[in-house]
Amino acid sequence: MLIESVDSENNLFRIVDVFPQQLVDCVMREAWYDLDWQRQEGQENWLRRRIKNQCIPWIDQWDSHLESIWPAIQNNLGVPIAGYSGTAFWLDEPGFQCPIHTDGEMPGSMHLTWHGPGTTFYWYKDANTVRYQVPMQPNAGYIMINLPDHTKYRRLQWHGMLDTVPACTFRLSTYTWIIPKT
């Protein structure tokens, strides 16, 4: 696993090779459209399915692996974080697009893209100010930490996925909550 800050702000990190190949193969082989799902709370109008974790046959291995590497993630981030609290599996349907936004007061997250376009980060709410483009690469993504600095200033982390998911395909990503201890 590799975690590195994308710039000197030290609040957005590139992460690759999080899971062993056996779990990567499970993710890539899963019949995602066949699994039971619901709309993500707070995103009910989005073309996004939140797959029900109890329907994922290898979810215990997933959770166990993340629990085992959680101390290494904390060490790489350089901030204390609460224990692993779960992952959402998102299947974005054809037509899905996510406009440029911030996550407000949300303290942190790890978002890995498995199939389809990655998230783009911007310096401002302006598509011409690209800060970092998450690659289209399975088992890779970003960690975002949204803590205020010592002056209580919180830099807004503008991001989005402006490419529309094409017809007859999907975007698959995993979203893991990261809660820094303050």
Rosetta constraint file for C-alpha pairs under 8 A:
AtomPair CA 1 CA 15 HARMONIC 7.18 0.50
AtomPair CA 1 CA 16 HARMONIC 5.80 0.50
AtomPair CA 1 CA 17 HARMONIC 4.68 0.50
AtomPair CA 1 CA 18 HARMONIC 5.04 0.50
AtomPair CA 1 CA 19 HARMONIC 7.75 0.50
AtomPair CA 2 CA 14 HARMONIC 7.79 0.50
AtomPair CA 2 CA 15 HARMONIC 5.53 0.50
AtomPair CA 2 CA 16 HARMONIC 5.34 0.50
AtomPair CA 2 CA 17 HARMONIC 6.57 0.50
AtomPair CA 2 CA 18 HARMONIC 7.60 0.50
AtomPair CA 3 CA 13 HARMONIC 6.26 0.50
AtomPair CA 3 CA 14 HARMONIC 5.60 0.50
AtomPair CA 3 CA 15 HARMONIC 4.50 0.50
AtomPair CA 3 CA 16 HARMONIC 6.82 0.50
AtomPair CA 3 CA 73 HARMONIC 7.69 0.50
AtomPair CA 3 CA 76 HARMONIC 6.30 0.50
AtomPair CA 3 CA 77 HARMONIC 7.76 0.50
AtomPair CA 4 CA 13 HARMONIC 5.24 0.50
AtomPair CA 4 CA 14 HARMONIC 5.37 0.50
AtomPair CA 4 CA 15 HARMONIC 6.73 0.50
AtomPair CA 4 CA 76 HARMONIC 7.58 0.50
AtomPair CA 5 CA 9 HARMONIC 7.92 0.50
AtomPair CA 5 CA 10 HARMONIC 5.47 0.50
AtomPair CA 5 CA 11 HARMONIC 7.15 0.50
AtomPair CA 5 CA 12 HARMONIC 5.83 0.50
AtomPair CA 5 CA 13 HARMONIC 4.18 0.50
AtomPair CA 5 CA 14 HARMONIC 6.18 0.50
AtomPair CA 6 CA 10 HARMONIC 7.34 0.50
AtomPair CA 6 CA 12 HARMONIC 6.04 0.50
AtomPair CA 6 CA 13 HARMONIC 5.38 0.50
AtomPair CA 6 CA 14 HARMONIC 6.11 0.50
AtomPair CA 6 CA 132 HARMONIC 7.16 0.50
AtomPair CA 7 CA 12 HARMONIC 7.57 0.50
AtomPair CA 11 CA 144 HARMONIC 5.88 0.50
AtomPair CA 11 CA 145 HARMONIC 4.99 0.50
AtomPair CA 11 CA 146 HARMONIC 6.76 0.50
AtomPair CA 11 CA 147 HARMONIC 7.99 0.50
AtomPair CA 12 CA 142 HARMONIC 6.92 0.50
AtomPair CA 12 CA 143 HARMONIC 5.82 0.50
AtomPair CA 12 CA 144 HARMONIC 4.65 0.50
AtomPair CA 12 CA 145 HARMONIC 6.37 0.50
AtomPair CA 13 CA 142 HARMONIC 5.43 0.50
AtomPair CA 13 CA 143 HARMONIC 5.01 0.50
AtomPair CA 13 CA 144 HARMONIC 6.40 0.50
AtomPair CA 14 CA 134 HARMONIC 7.74 0.50
AtomPair CA 14 CA 140 HARMONIC 7.72 0.50
AtomPair CA 14 CA 141 HARMONIC 6.09 0.50
AtomPair CA 14 CA 142 HARMONIC 4.69 0.50
AtomPair CA 14 CA 143 HARMONIC 6.55 0.50
AtomPair CA 15 CA 140 HARMONIC 5.60 0.50
AtomPair CA 15 CA 141 HARMONIC 5.42 0.50
AtomPair CA 15 CA 142 HARMONIC 5.35 0.50
AtomPair CA 15 CA 143 HARMONIC 6.87 0.50
AtomPair CA 16 CA 139 HARMONIC 6.02 0.50
AtomPair CA 16 CA 140 HARMONIC 4.19 0.50
AtomPair CA 16 CA 141 HARMONIC 6.51 0.50
AtomPair CA 17 CA 139 HARMONIC 5.49 0.50
AtomPair CA 17 CA 140 HARMONIC 6.23 0.50
AtomPair CA 18 CA 139 HARMONIC 6.06 0.50
AtomPair CA 18 CA 140 HARMONIC 7.09 0.50
AtomPair CA 19 CA 23 HARMONIC 6.17 0.50
AtomPair CA 19 CA 24 HARMONIC 6.31 0.50
AtomPair CA 19 CA 65 HARMONIC 7.46 0.50
AtomPair CA 19 CA 139 HARMONIC 6.63 0.50
AtomPair CA 20 CA 24 HARMONIC 6.37 0.50
AtomPair CA 21 CA 25 HARMONIC 6.01 0.50
AtomPair CA 22 CA 26 HARMONIC 6.48 0.50
AtomPair CA 23 CA 27 HARMONIC 6.32 0.50
AtomPair CA 23 CA 61 HARMONIC 7.80 0.50
AtomPair CA 23 CA 62 HARMONIC 7.17 0.50
AtomPair CA 24 CA 28 HARMONIC 6.19 0.50
AtomPair CA 24 CA 138 HARMONIC 7.71 0.50
AtomPair CA 24 CA 139 HARMONIC 6.82 0.50
AtomPair CA 25 CA 29 HARMONIC 5.97 0.50
AtomPair CA 26 CA 30 HARMONIC 6.02 0.50
AtomPair CA 26 CA 58 HARMONIC 7.47 0.50
AtomPair CA 27 CA 114 HARMONIC 7.80 0.50
AtomPair CA 28 CA 114 HARMONIC 7.49 0.50
AtomPair CA 31 CA 35 HARMONIC 7.08 0.50
AtomPair CA 32 CA 51 HARMONIC 7.92 0.50
AtomPair CA 32 CA 91 HARMONIC 7.48 0.50
AtomPair CA 35 CA 51 HARMONIC 6.61 0.50
AtomPair CA 35 CA 52 HARMONIC 7.53 0.50
AtomPair CA 35 CA 55 HARMONIC 6.29 0.50
AtomPair CA 35 CA 56 HARMONIC 7.62 0.50
AtomPair CA 36 CA 51 HARMONIC 6.09 0.50
AtomPair CA 36 CA 52 HARMONIC 5.90 0.50
AtomPair CA 36 CA 55 HARMONIC 6.56 0.50
AtomPair CA 37 CA 49 HARMONIC 5.92 0.50
AtomPair CA 37 CA 50 HARMONIC 5.39 0.50
AtomPair CA 37 CA 51 HARMONIC 4.25 0.50
AtomPair CA 37 CA 52 HARMONIC 5.11 0.50
AtomPair CA 38 CA 49 HARMONIC 5.77 0.50
AtomPair CA 38 CA 50 HARMONIC 5.35 0.50
AtomPair CA 38 CA 51 HARMONIC 6.58 0.50
AtomPair CA 38 CA 52 HARMONIC 7.11 0.50
AtomPair CA 39 CA 43 HARMONIC 6.82 0.50
AtomPair CA 39 CA 44 HARMONIC 5.19 0.50
AtomPair CA 39 CA 46 HARMONIC 7.89 0.50
AtomPair CA 39 CA 48 HARMONIC 6.38 0.50
AtomPair CA 39 CA 49 HARMONIC 5.17 0.50
AtomPair CA 39 CA 50 HARMONIC 5.62 0.50
AtomPair CA 40 CA 44 HARMONIC 5.89 0.50
AtomPair CA 40 CA 48 HARMONIC 6.97 0.50
AtomPair CA 40 CA 49 HARMONIC 6.58 0.50
AtomPair CA 40 CA 50 HARMONIC 5.40 0.50
AtomPair CA 43 CA 48 HARMONIC 7.64 0.50
AtomPair CA 44 CA 48 HARMONIC 7.93 0.50
AtomPair CA 46 CA 96 HARMONIC 7.10 0.50
AtomPair CA 47 CA 92 HARMONIC 5.87 0.50
AtomPair CA 47 CA 93 HARMONIC 5.36 0.50
AtomPair CA 47 CA 94 HARMONIC 7.53 0.50
AtomPair CA 47 CA 95 HARMONIC 7.14 0.50
AtomPair CA 47 CA 96 HARMONIC 5.27 0.50
AtomPair CA 48 CA 90 HARMONIC 6.42 0.50
AtomPair CA 48 CA 91 HARMONIC 5.73 0.50
AtomPair CA 48 CA 92 HARMONIC 4.38 0.50
AtomPair CA 48 CA 93 HARMONIC 6.02 0.50
AtomPair CA 48 CA 96 HARMONIC 7.21 0.50
AtomPair CA 49 CA 90 HARMONIC 5.59 0.50
AtomPair CA 49 CA 91 HARMONIC 5.03 0.50
AtomPair CA 49 CA 92 HARMONIC 6.20 0.50
AtomPair CA 49 CA 93 HARMONIC 7.52 0.50
AtomPair CA 50 CA 88 HARMONIC 6.58 0.50
AtomPair CA 50 CA 89 HARMONIC 5.73 0.50
AtomPair CA 50 CA 90 HARMONIC 4.79 0.50
AtomPair CA 50 CA 91 HARMONIC 6.51 0.50
AtomPair CA 51 CA 55 HARMONIC 7.61 0.50
AtomPair CA 51 CA 88 HARMONIC 7.30 0.50
AtomPair CA 51 CA 89 HARMONIC 5.47 0.50
AtomPair CA 51 CA 90 HARMONIC 6.25 0.50
AtomPair CA 51 CA 91 HARMONIC 7.21 0.50
AtomPair CA 52 CA 56 HARMONIC 7.32 0.50
AtomPair CA 52 CA 89 HARMONIC 7.83 0.50
AtomPair CA 53 CA 59 HARMONIC 6.64 0.50
AtomPair CA 53 CA 88 HARMONIC 7.50 0.50
AtomPair CA 53 CA 89 HARMONIC 7.51 0.50
AtomPair CA 54 CA 59 HARMONIC 7.37 0.50
AtomPair CA 58 CA 62 HARMONIC 6.51 0.50
AtomPair CA 59 CA 63 HARMONIC 6.15 0.50
AtomPair CA 60 CA 64 HARMONIC 5.98 0.50
AtomPair CA 61 CA 65 HARMONIC 6.06 0.50
AtomPair CA 62 CA 66 HARMONIC 6.39 0.50
AtomPair CA 63 CA 67 HARMONIC 6.15 0.50
AtomPair CA 63 CA 86 HARMONIC 7.16 0.50
AtomPair CA 64 CA 68 HARMONIC 6.22 0.50
AtomPair CA 65 CA 69 HARMONIC 6.39 0.50
AtomPair CA 66 CA 70 HARMONIC 5.84 0.50
AtomPair CA 66 CA 84 HARMONIC 7.05 0.50
AtomPair CA 67 CA 83 HARMONIC 7.65 0.50
AtomPair CA 67 CA 84 HARMONIC 5.90 0.50
AtomPair CA 69 CA 73 HARMONIC 6.37 0.50
AtomPair CA 70 CA 74 HARMONIC 6.25 0.50
AtomPair CA 70 CA 83 HARMONIC 7.21 0.50
AtomPair CA 70 CA 84 HARMONIC 6.69 0.50
AtomPair CA 71 CA 75 HARMONIC 6.18 0.50
AtomPair CA 72 CA 76 HARMONIC 6.17 0.50
AtomPair CA 73 CA 77 HARMONIC 6.22 0.50
AtomPair CA 74 CA 78 HARMONIC 6.20 0.50
AtomPair CA 74 CA 79 HARMONIC 6.20 0.50
AtomPair CA 74 CA 80 HARMONIC 5.99 0.50
AtomPair CA 74 CA 81 HARMONIC 6.14 0.50
AtomPair CA 75 CA 79 HARMONIC 7.22 0.50
AtomPair CA 75 CA 80 HARMONIC 7.93 0.50
AtomPair CA 79 CA 180 HARMONIC 6.70 0.50
AtomPair CA 79 CA 181 HARMONIC 7.65 0.50
AtomPair CA 80 CA 180 HARMONIC 5.78 0.50
AtomPair CA 80 CA 181 HARMONIC 5.48 0.50
AtomPair CA 80 CA 182 HARMONIC 7.92 0.50
AtomPair CA 81 CA 178 HARMONIC 6.80 0.50
AtomPair CA 81 CA 179 HARMONIC 5.48 0.50
AtomPair CA 81 CA 180 HARMONIC 4.04 0.50
AtomPair CA 81 CA 181 HARMONIC 5.09 0.50
AtomPair CA 82 CA 178 HARMONIC 7.22 0.50
AtomPair CA 82 CA 179 HARMONIC 5.48 0.50
AtomPair CA 82 CA 180 HARMONIC 6.08 0.50
AtomPair CA 82 CA 181 HARMONIC 6.10 0.50
AtomPair CA 84 CA 177 HARMONIC 7.61 0.50
AtomPair CA 84 CA 178 HARMONIC 7.33 0.50
AtomPair CA 85 CA 176 HARMONIC 7.70 0.50
AtomPair CA 85 CA 177 HARMONIC 6.56 0.50
AtomPair CA 85 CA 178 HARMONIC 7.82 0.50
AtomPair CA 86 CA 176 HARMONIC 5.97 0.50
AtomPair CA 86 CA 177 HARMONIC 6.63 0.50
AtomPair CA 87 CA 174 HARMONIC 6.48 0.50
AtomPair CA 87 CA 175 HARMONIC 5.43 0.50
AtomPair CA 87 CA 176 HARMONIC 4.30 0.50
AtomPair CA 87 CA 177 HARMONIC 6.78 0.50
AtomPair CA 88 CA 174 HARMONIC 5.63 0.50
AtomPair CA 88 CA 175 HARMONIC 5.06 0.50
AtomPair CA 88 CA 176 HARMONIC 6.39 0.50
AtomPair CA 89 CA 172 HARMONIC 7.41 0.50
AtomPair CA 89 CA 173 HARMONIC 6.09 0.50
AtomPair CA 89 CA 174 HARMONIC 4.62 0.50
AtomPair CA 89 CA 175 HARMONIC 6.50 0.50
AtomPair CA 90 CA 171 HARMONIC 7.96 0.50
AtomPair CA 90 CA 172 HARMONIC 5.72 0.50
AtomPair CA 90 CA 173 HARMONIC 5.29 0.50
AtomPair CA 90 CA 174 HARMONIC 5.99 0.50
AtomPair CA 90 CA 175 HARMONIC 7.53 0.50
AtomPair CA 91 CA 170 HARMONIC 6.59 0.50
AtomPair CA 91 CA 171 HARMONIC 5.74 0.50
AtomPair CA 91 CA 172 HARMONIC 4.68 0.50
AtomPair CA 91 CA 173 HARMONIC 6.71 0.50
AtomPair CA 92 CA 96 HARMONIC 5.94 0.50
AtomPair CA 92 CA 165 HARMONIC 7.43 0.50
AtomPair CA 92 CA 170 HARMONIC 5.60 0.50
AtomPair CA 92 CA 171 HARMONIC 4.91 0.50
AtomPair CA 92 CA 172 HARMONIC 6.28 0.50
AtomPair CA 93 CA 165 HARMONIC 6.74 0.50
AtomPair CA 93 CA 169 HARMONIC 7.31 0.50
AtomPair CA 93 CA 170 HARMONIC 5.11 0.50
AtomPair CA 93 CA 171 HARMONIC 6.82 0.50
AtomPair CA 94 CA 164 HARMONIC 7.45 0.50
AtomPair CA 94 CA 165 HARMONIC 4.83 0.50
AtomPair CA 94 CA 166 HARMONIC 5.27 0.50
AtomPair CA 94 CA 167 HARMONIC 4.92 0.50
AtomPair CA 94 CA 168 HARMONIC 6.64 0.50
AtomPair CA 94 CA 169 HARMONIC 6.16 0.50
AtomPair CA 94 CA 170 HARMONIC 5.83 0.50
AtomPair CA 95 CA 164 HARMONIC 5.51 0.50
AtomPair CA 95 CA 165 HARMONIC 5.14 0.50
AtomPair CA 95 CA 166 HARMONIC 6.24 0.50
AtomPair CA 95 CA 167 HARMONIC 6.93 0.50
AtomPair CA 96 CA 164 HARMONIC 5.54 0.50
AtomPair CA 96 CA 165 HARMONIC 5.31 0.50
AtomPair CA 97 CA 161 HARMONIC 5.92 0.50
AtomPair CA 97 CA 162 HARMONIC 5.64 0.50
AtomPair CA 97 CA 163 HARMONIC 6.23 0.50
AtomPair CA 97 CA 164 HARMONIC 4.83 0.50
AtomPair CA 97 CA 165 HARMONIC 6.70 0.50
AtomPair CA 98 CA 160 HARMONIC 5.28 0.50
AtomPair CA 98 CA 161 HARMONIC 4.80 0.50
AtomPair CA 98 CA 162 HARMONIC 5.86 0.50
AtomPair CA 99 CA 159 HARMONIC 7.83 0.50
AtomPair CA 99 CA 160 HARMONIC 5.18 0.50
AtomPair CA 99 CA 161 HARMONIC 6.32 0.50
AtomPair CA 99 CA 162 HARMONIC 5.95 0.50
AtomPair CA 100 CA 125 HARMONIC 6.27 0.50
AtomPair CA 100 CA 126 HARMONIC 7.79 0.50
AtomPair CA 100 CA 127 HARMONIC 7.78 0.50
AtomPair CA 100 CA 158 HARMONIC 6.10 0.50
AtomPair CA 100 CA 159 HARMONIC 5.05 0.50
AtomPair CA 100 CA 160 HARMONIC 4.33 0.50
AtomPair CA 100 CA 161 HARMONIC 7.28 0.50
AtomPair CA 100 CA 162 HARMONIC 7.56 0.50
AtomPair CA 101 CA 125 HARMONIC 7.18 0.50
AtomPair CA 101 CA 157 HARMONIC 7.96 0.50
AtomPair CA 101 CA 158 HARMONIC 5.24 0.50
AtomPair CA 101 CA 159 HARMONIC 5.54 0.50
AtomPair CA 101 CA 160 HARMONIC 6.26 0.50
AtomPair CA 102 CA 156 HARMONIC 6.31 0.50
AtomPair CA 102 CA 157 HARMONIC 5.54 0.50
AtomPair CA 102 CA 158 HARMONIC 4.84 0.50
AtomPair CA 102 CA 159 HARMONIC 6.33 0.50
AtomPair CA 103 CA 157 HARMONIC 7.55 0.50
AtomPair CA 104 CA 156 HARMONIC 7.54 0.50
AtomPair CA 105 CA 146 HARMONIC 7.15 0.50
AtomPair CA 106 CA 146 HARMONIC 6.74 0.50
AtomPair CA 107 CA 145 HARMONIC 6.07 0.50
AtomPair CA 107 CA 146 HARMONIC 4.88 0.50
AtomPair CA 107 CA 147 HARMONIC 6.29 0.50
AtomPair CA 107 CA 178 HARMONIC 7.00 0.50
AtomPair CA 107 CA 179 HARMONIC 5.65 0.50
AtomPair CA 107 CA 180 HARMONIC 6.55 0.50
AtomPair CA 108 CA 143 HARMONIC 7.27 0.50
AtomPair CA 108 CA 144 HARMONIC 5.29 0.50
AtomPair CA 108 CA 145 HARMONIC 4.41 0.50
AtomPair CA 108 CA 146 HARMONIC 5.63 0.50
AtomPair CA 108 CA 177 HARMONIC 6.33 0.50
AtomPair CA 108 CA 178 HARMONIC 4.73 0.50
AtomPair CA 108 CA 179 HARMONIC 5.68 0.50
AtomPair CA 108 CA 180 HARMONIC 7.04 0.50
AtomPair CA 109 CA 143 HARMONIC 5.59 0.50
AtomPair CA 109 CA 144 HARMONIC 5.43 0.50
AtomPair CA 109 CA 145 HARMONIC 6.85 0.50
AtomPair CA 109 CA 175 HARMONIC 6.82 0.50
AtomPair CA 109 CA 176 HARMONIC 5.59 0.50
AtomPair CA 109 CA 177 HARMONIC 4.58 0.50
AtomPair CA 109 CA 178 HARMONIC 4.65 0.50
AtomPair CA 109 CA 179 HARMONIC 7.60 0.50
AtomPair CA 110 CA 141 HARMONIC 7.39 0.50
AtomPair CA 110 CA 142 HARMONIC 5.69 0.50
AtomPair CA 110 CA 143 HARMONIC 4.26 0.50
AtomPair CA 110 CA 144 HARMONIC 6.52 0.50
AtomPair CA 110 CA 174 HARMONIC 7.97 0.50
AtomPair CA 110 CA 175 HARMONIC 5.83 0.50
AtomPair CA 110 CA 176 HARMONIC 5.02 0.50
AtomPair CA 110 CA 177 HARMONIC 6.45 0.50
AtomPair CA 110 CA 178 HARMONIC 6.73 0.50
AtomPair CA 111 CA 141 HARMONIC 5.63 0.50
AtomPair CA 111 CA 142 HARMONIC 5.50 0.50
AtomPair CA 111 CA 143 HARMONIC 6.43 0.50
AtomPair CA 111 CA 173 HARMONIC 6.88 0.50
AtomPair CA 111 CA 174 HARMONIC 5.64 0.50
AtomPair CA 111 CA 175 HARMONIC 4.60 0.50
AtomPair CA 111 CA 176 HARMONIC 6.37 0.50
AtomPair CA 112 CA 138 HARMONIC 7.54 0.50
AtomPair CA 112 CA 139 HARMONIC 6.28 0.50
AtomPair CA 112 CA 140 HARMONIC 5.29 0.50
AtomPair CA 112 CA 141 HARMONIC 4.19 0.50
AtomPair CA 112 CA 142 HARMONIC 6.50 0.50
AtomPair CA 112 CA 173 HARMONIC 5.47 0.50
AtomPair CA 112 CA 174 HARMONIC 5.24 0.50
AtomPair CA 112 CA 175 HARMONIC 6.67 0.50
AtomPair CA 113 CA 117 HARMONIC 7.38 0.50
AtomPair CA 113 CA 118 HARMONIC 5.91 0.50
AtomPair CA 113 CA 136 HARMONIC 6.97 0.50
AtomPair CA 113 CA 137 HARMONIC 6.87 0.50
AtomPair CA 113 CA 138 HARMONIC 6.03 0.50
AtomPair CA 113 CA 139 HARMONIC 6.91 0.50
AtomPair CA 113 CA 140 HARMONIC 6.34 0.50
AtomPair CA 113 CA 141 HARMONIC 5.91 0.50
AtomPair CA 113 CA 171 HARMONIC 7.75 0.50
AtomPair CA 113 CA 172 HARMONIC 6.14 0.50
AtomPair CA 113 CA 173 HARMONIC 4.24 0.50
AtomPair CA 113 CA 174 HARMONIC 6.53 0.50
AtomPair CA 114 CA 136 HARMONIC 7.68 0.50
AtomPair CA 114 CA 137 HARMONIC 6.51 0.50
AtomPair CA 114 CA 138 HARMONIC 4.14 0.50
AtomPair CA 114 CA 139 HARMONIC 6.16 0.50
AtomPair CA 114 CA 140 HARMONIC 7.54 0.50
AtomPair CA 114 CA 171 HARMONIC 7.54 0.50
AtomPair CA 114 CA 172 HARMONIC 5.38 0.50
AtomPair CA 114 CA 173 HARMONIC 5.41 0.50
AtomPair CA 114 CA 174 HARMONIC 7.73 0.50
AtomPair CA 115 CA 136 HARMONIC 7.21 0.50
AtomPair CA 115 CA 137 HARMONIC 7.48 0.50
AtomPair CA 115 CA 138 HARMONIC 6.54 0.50
AtomPair CA 115 CA 170 HARMONIC 7.33 0.50
AtomPair CA 115 CA 171 HARMONIC 5.17 0.50
AtomPair CA 115 CA 172 HARMONIC 4.97 0.50
AtomPair CA 115 CA 173 HARMONIC 7.03 0.50
AtomPair CA 116 CA 136 HARMONIC 6.36 0.50
AtomPair CA 116 CA 165 HARMONIC 7.52 0.50
AtomPair CA 116 CA 170 HARMONIC 6.70 0.50
AtomPair CA 116 CA 171 HARMONIC 4.49 0.50
AtomPair CA 116 CA 172 HARMONIC 6.63 0.50
AtomPair CA 117 CA 135 HARMONIC 7.48 0.50
AtomPair CA 117 CA 136 HARMONIC 5.37 0.50
AtomPair CA 117 CA 161 HARMONIC 7.44 0.50
AtomPair CA 117 CA 163 HARMONIC 7.22 0.50
AtomPair CA 117 CA 171 HARMONIC 6.94 0.50
AtomPair CA 118 CA 133 HARMONIC 7.10 0.50
AtomPair CA 118 CA 134 HARMONIC 4.95 0.50
AtomPair CA 118 CA 135 HARMONIC 5.74 0.50
AtomPair CA 118 CA 136 HARMONIC 5.44 0.50
AtomPair CA 118 CA 141 HARMONIC 7.45 0.50
AtomPair CA 118 CA 161 HARMONIC 6.86 0.50
AtomPair CA 119 CA 133 HARMONIC 6.35 0.50
AtomPair CA 119 CA 134 HARMONIC 5.40 0.50
AtomPair CA 119 CA 159 HARMONIC 6.72 0.50
AtomPair CA 119 CA 160 HARMONIC 5.60 0.50
AtomPair CA 119 CA 161 HARMONIC 5.03 0.50
AtomPair CA 120 CA 130 HARMONIC 7.07 0.50
AtomPair CA 120 CA 131 HARMONIC 7.57 0.50
AtomPair CA 120 CA 132 HARMONIC 5.87 0.50
AtomPair CA 120 CA 133 HARMONIC 4.44 0.50
AtomPair CA 120 CA 134 HARMONIC 5.97 0.50
AtomPair CA 120 CA 159 HARMONIC 5.48 0.50
AtomPair CA 120 CA 160 HARMONIC 5.59 0.50
AtomPair CA 120 CA 161 HARMONIC 6.14 0.50
AtomPair CA 121 CA 130 HARMONIC 5.98 0.50
AtomPair CA 121 CA 131 HARMONIC 5.21 0.50
AtomPair CA 121 CA 132 HARMONIC 5.03 0.50
AtomPair CA 121 CA 133 HARMONIC 6.25 0.50
AtomPair CA 121 CA 157 HARMONIC 7.04 0.50
AtomPair CA 121 CA 158 HARMONIC 5.72 0.50
AtomPair CA 121 CA 159 HARMONIC 4.17 0.50
AtomPair CA 121 CA 160 HARMONIC 6.70 0.50
AtomPair CA 122 CA 126 HARMONIC 6.85 0.50
AtomPair CA 122 CA 127 HARMONIC 6.73 0.50
AtomPair CA 122 CA 128 HARMONIC 7.86 0.50
AtomPair CA 122 CA 129 HARMONIC 5.25 0.50
AtomPair CA 122 CA 130 HARMONIC 4.36 0.50
AtomPair CA 122 CA 131 HARMONIC 4.63 0.50
AtomPair CA 122 CA 132 HARMONIC 6.88 0.50
AtomPair CA 122 CA 157 HARMONIC 7.19 0.50
AtomPair CA 122 CA 158 HARMONIC 5.21 0.50
AtomPair CA 122 CA 159 HARMONIC 5.75 0.50
AtomPair CA 123 CA 129 HARMONIC 5.50 0.50
AtomPair CA 123 CA 130 HARMONIC 6.35 0.50
AtomPair CA 123 CA 131 HARMONIC 5.59 0.50
AtomPair CA 123 CA 157 HARMONIC 7.18 0.50
AtomPair CA 123 CA 158 HARMONIC 6.47 0.50
AtomPair CA 124 CA 129 HARMONIC 6.36 0.50
AtomPair CA 124 CA 157 HARMONIC 7.94 0.50
AtomPair CA 124 CA 158 HARMONIC 6.05 0.50
AtomPair CA 125 CA 158 HARMONIC 6.03 0.50
AtomPair CA 134 CA 141 HARMONIC 5.86 0.50
AtomPair CA 134 CA 142 HARMONIC 7.02 0.50
AtomPair CA 135 CA 140 HARMONIC 7.50 0.50
AtomPair CA 135 CA 141 HARMONIC 7.16 0.50
AtomPair CA 137 CA 141 HARMONIC 7.87 0.50
AtomPair CA 145 CA 178 HARMONIC 7.87 0.50
AtomPair CA 145 CA 180 HARMONIC 7.65 0.50
AtomPair CA 146 CA 154 HARMONIC 6.91 0.50
AtomPair CA 146 CA 155 HARMONIC 7.63 0.50
AtomPair CA 146 CA 157 HARMONIC 7.88 0.50
AtomPair CA 147 CA 154 HARMONIC 6.31 0.50
AtomPair CA 147 CA 180 HARMONIC 7.76 0.50
AtomPair CA 148 CA 152 HARMONIC 4.89 0.50
AtomPair CA 148 CA 153 HARMONIC 4.97 0.50
AtomPair CA 148 CA 154 HARMONIC 4.15 0.50
AtomPair CA 148 CA 155 HARMONIC 7.31 0.50
AtomPair CA 149 CA 153 HARMONIC 5.39 0.50
AtomPair CA 149 CA 154 HARMONIC 6.38 0.50
AtomPair CA 165 CA 169 HARMONIC 6.97 0.50
AtomPair CA 165 CA 170 HARMONIC 6.11 0.50
AtomPair CA 165 CA 171 HARMONIC 6.65 0.50
AtomPair CA 166 CA 170 HARMONIC 7.28 0.50
